Amino acid sequence: MVAAQKIIYYLYMLITALCAFFLVKHLFKRKEHKGIINDIVYALCIIPFILRILHIK
């Protein structure tokens, strides 16, 4: 049971890291919707991923 829990945890962290990577990549490569409001929305989407990676709940 502990092994399954660790596997699920590492899969979760992998998916979280991939989502954060793609969000950050898209943030810097966007061609349209360049405004402060969109920057705030991206930041609010990225912050939970960073907090999870740093083990801050």
N, C-alpha and C positions, 0 to 999 in steps of 0.2 A: 504494500500500500504506500509506503514511503517513497519507493522508487517511482511509482506512478505519479505521485504528487510532485516530485522533483521534475519529472518529464513535462508535466503540464505547466509547471512554473517556468521552465526554460523555454517552452514553446510560446508562452504568453509574453515573455521578455523579448523573444525574437520578433514576434509579430508587432509588439510595441515599438521596437527599434526600427523596423522596416517602415511602419506608418510615420514615425517621426522623421525619418530620413526623407521620405517622399514629400511630406509636408514642407520641410525646409527647402528641398530642391525646387519644389513648385513655387515657393515664396520668392526665390531669387530669379526665377526664369519666366515669370508671368509677363505677358504682353499687354493684357488689358486689366482693368480694375486696379489701377495703381493709385491707391489713396490711403490715408491714415486709418480709416475705418477698416479697410481690408487687412492692414497690418495688425491692427488690434485683434481682429477675428482670428488670423493665423496664429498670433501669439497665444490667444486663449485656447486654441486647439493643440498647440505644441506643448504648453506648460504641463498638462497632466501626464504626457508621455515622459517628459524629463523627470518629473517627480517620481513616477513609477520606477524608472531606471535607477534613480538615486535612493530608492527605498524610503521615500518620504510619503506618508499617507495623509 
